[in-house]
Amino acid sequence: MRSWPVIAAAAVTLALPPLLPQRQLSVFILLGLAATVTAGVSLLMGYAGQVSLGQAAFYAIGAYTAGLTAVHGVPPLAGLLAAPVVAALTAVLLGAPLLRLRGHHLAFATLAVQLILVSLLGQGTWAGGAIGLQGIPRLSIGGTELGSDLGYAYVVWVVLAVVLVVSRNVVASRAGRGLRAAATSEVAAAAGGVSVGAYRLAVFALSAAFAGLAGGVYAFYLGYLAPGSFPLLLSIEFLVMAVVGGLGTIAGPVVGATVITVLVQLLNELGTRPGMPSYAPGVLSYAVYALLLIAVVRYLPRGIVPAVRGRLRPPLLKLRDN
């Protein structure tokens, strides 16, 4: 019974890209990338109990790793594989001191990491500076270059599927059970033999690897990177997606990314209509994040996915008993 929603979602994902016009196909790709990053945020917050406001920093690290290696002659596929590795290693180096912090102190520290990274990228000539990194080649797999958005759509959603499978395996593992115990009571988990610090650092690195992998695909898809592509608002967007979809769930990142992306696109179209002021799209985007967070915290404190499961479980159990 549980496999049917997964099969249905996979069928829709495979069938949808050829049916979408060019503009919606681009949104479909960016949605998949956002869900990939959000999957890491959901693991980090839902299981490790750590709040990160700098996840877009690892997204940028992955993107620039892939872009810089490809520009300097490294095969694009090798650059793509290097992106999550570099992001994870950076997370380990930063996480060792940062994860000693708790609550809002950790959130502010990760926010500072992103601000510092964006400043370094903007001033570093090695990364293209404020002008940006240009001339990134298209991704090629097995000698076949992806020249169309349709190909990238399938690559992005295959990457997302891999990330969700990895997340599910981590959650079902001994480490996942240890993280859930630590999120409930760190002292009790440590007394039970759980290496809380090591597990949290591992999840922090894994979430960074997810973001780095998505960033690598993003670099090859756009063919151009600039520091302005990774603003602070992007990290907040990933955070809102995770909370709206449901922290600590596998499907939550996909649901949250879909809801936020669709709403933002609709509001952007509304804000760009004739007669609307130039600042309308930005204001409406901030408004949707704020209103959604208020609505979810007030009416769906655990997120959309847990709320829907709670509503559907009694009828399904009754149907199974009959």
ChimeraX attribute file (.defattr): number of C-alpha atoms within 10 A of each C-alpha:
attribute: neighborCount
match mode: 1-to-1
recipient: residues
	/A:1	7
	/A:2	6
	/A:3	7
	/A:4	9
	/A:5	10
	/A:6	12
	/A:7	11
	/A:8	10
	/A:9	10
	/A:10	13
	/A:11	11
	/A:12	11
	/A:13	15
	/A:14	13
	/A:15	10
	/A:16	12
	/A:17	21
	/A:18	13
	/A:19	9
	/A:20	14
	/A:21	9
	/A:22	14
	/A:23	9
	/A:24	13
	/A:25	19
	/A:26	17
	/A:27	16
	/A:28	25
	/A:29	24
	/A:30	19
	/A:31	22
	/A:32	26
	/A:33	27
	/A:34	27
	/A:35	32
	/A:36	30
	/A:37	32
	/A:38	31
	/A:39	30
	/A:40	28
	/A:41	35
	/A:42	30
	/A:43	28
	/A:44	26
	/A:45	20
	/A:46	20
	/A:47	24
	/A:48	27
	/A:49	20
	/A:50	22
	/A:51	21
	/A:52	23
	/A:53	25
	/A:54	28
	/A:55	31
	/A:56	30
	/A:57	30
	/A:58	33
	/A:59	31
	/A:60	30
	/A:61	26
	/A:62	33
	/A:63	28
	/A:64	26
	/A:65	26
	/A:66	33
	/A:67	31
	/A:68	22
	/A:69	18
	/A:70	23
	/A:71	16
	/A:72	9
	/A:73	10
	/A:74	13
	/A:75	16
	/A:76	25
	/A:77	20
	/A:78	15
	/A:79	25
	/A:80	27
	/A:81	17
	/A:82	20
	/A:83	32
	/A:84	30
	/A:85	20
	/A:86	21
	/A:87	28
	/A:88	28
	/A:89	15
	/A:90	16
	/A:91	23
	/A:92	20
	/A:93	12
	/A:94	17
	/A:95	21
	/A:96	14
	/A:97	9
	/A:98	17
	/A:99	19
	/A:100	10
	/A:101	14
	/A:102	13
	/A:103	12
	/A:104	13
	/A:105	14
	/A:106	19
	/A:107	17
	/A:108	15
	/A:109	19
	/A:110	24
	/A:111	20
	/A:112	16
	/A:113	18
	/A:114	22
	/A:115	16
	/A:116	13
	/A:117	18
	/A:118	23
	/A:119	14
	/A:120	15
	/A:121	22
	/A:122	19
	/A:123	15
	/A:124	13
	/A:125	13
	/A:126	11
	/A:127	21
	/A:128	17
	/A:129	17
	/A:130	18
	/A:131	15
	/A:132	19
	/A:133	22
	/A:134	16
	/A:135	15
	/A:136	21
	/A:137	20
	/A:138	20
	/A:139	26
	/A:140	15
	/A:141	12
	/A:142	6
	/A:143	8
	/A:144	8
	/A:145	13
	/A:146	17
	/A:147	12
	/A:148	11
	/A:149	18
	/A:150	17
	/A:151	16
	/A:152	23
	/A:153	26
	/A:154	16
	/A:155	16
	/A:156	23
	/A:157	21
	/A:158	15
	/A:159	19
	/A:160	23
	/A:161	15
	/A:162	13
	/A:163	24
	/A:164	22
	/A:165	13
	/A:166	15
	/A:167	24
	/A:168	16
	/A:169	13
	/A:170	17
	/A:171	20
	/A:172	11
	/A:173	12
	/A:174	12
	/A:175	20
	/A:176	20
	/A:177	16
	/A:178	24
	/A:179	29
	/A:180	19
	/A:181	20
	/A:182	24
	/A:183	18
	/A:184	14
	/A:185	12
	/A:186	18
	/A:187	13
	/A:188	12
	/A:189	19
	/A:190	15
	/A:191	10
	/A:192	12
	/A:193	9
	/A:194	20
	/A:195	16
	/A:196	20
	/A:197	17
	/A:198	12
	/A:199	17
	/A:200	23
	/A:201	21
	/A:202	19
	/A:203	27
	/A:204	27
	/A:205	27
	/A:206	27
	/A:207	28
	/A:208	34
	/A:209	29
	/A:210	34
	/A:211	33
	/A:212	35
	/A:213	33
	/A:214	30
	/A:215	32
	/A:216	29
	/A:217	29
	/A:218	26
	/A:219	27
	/A:220	26
	/A:221	24
	/A:222	13
	/A:223	16
	/A:224	19
	/A:225	26
	/A:226	19
	/A:227	22
	/A:228	13
	/A:229	13
	/A:230	21
	/A:231	16
	/A:232	19
	/A:233	15
	/A:234	18
	/A:235	25
	/A:236	19
	/A:237	23
	/A:238	29
	/A:239	25
	/A:240	23
	/A:241	33
	/A:242	31
	/A:243	28
	/A:244	28
	/A:245	30
	/A:246	27
	/A:247	30
	/A:248	27
	/A:249	23
	/A:250	21
	/A:251	21
	/A:252	25
	/A:253	34
	/A:254	25
	/A:255	20
	/A:256	29
	/A:257	28
	/A:258	19
	/A:259	17
	/A:260	23
	/A:261	21
	/A:262	14
	/A:263	16
	/A:264	20
	/A:265	15
	/A:266	14
	/A:267	19
	/A:268	17
	/A:269	11
	/A:270	14
	/A:271	20
	/A:272	14
	/A:273	12
	/A:274	8
	/A:275	7
	/A:276	11
	/A:277	10
	/A:278	12
	/A:279	10
	/A:280	15
	/A:281	21
	/A:282	13
	/A:283	13
	/A:284	18
	/A:285	20
	/A:286	14
	/A:287	14
	/A:288	15
	/A:289	21
	/A:290	12
	/A:291	11
	/A:292	17
	/A:293	19
	/A:294	13
	/A:295	13
	/A:296	18
	/A:297	14
	/A:298	10
	/A:299	12
	/A:300	19
	/A:301	17
	/A:302	18
	/A:303	24
	/A:304	22
	/A:305	22
	/A:306	19
	/A:307	15
	/A:308	11
	/A:309	11
	/A:310	11
	/A:311	11
	/A:312	11
	/A:313	11
	/A:314	11
	/A:315	11
	/A:316	13
	/A:317	10
	/A:318	9
	/A:319	9
	/A:320	9
	/A:321	7
	/A:322	6
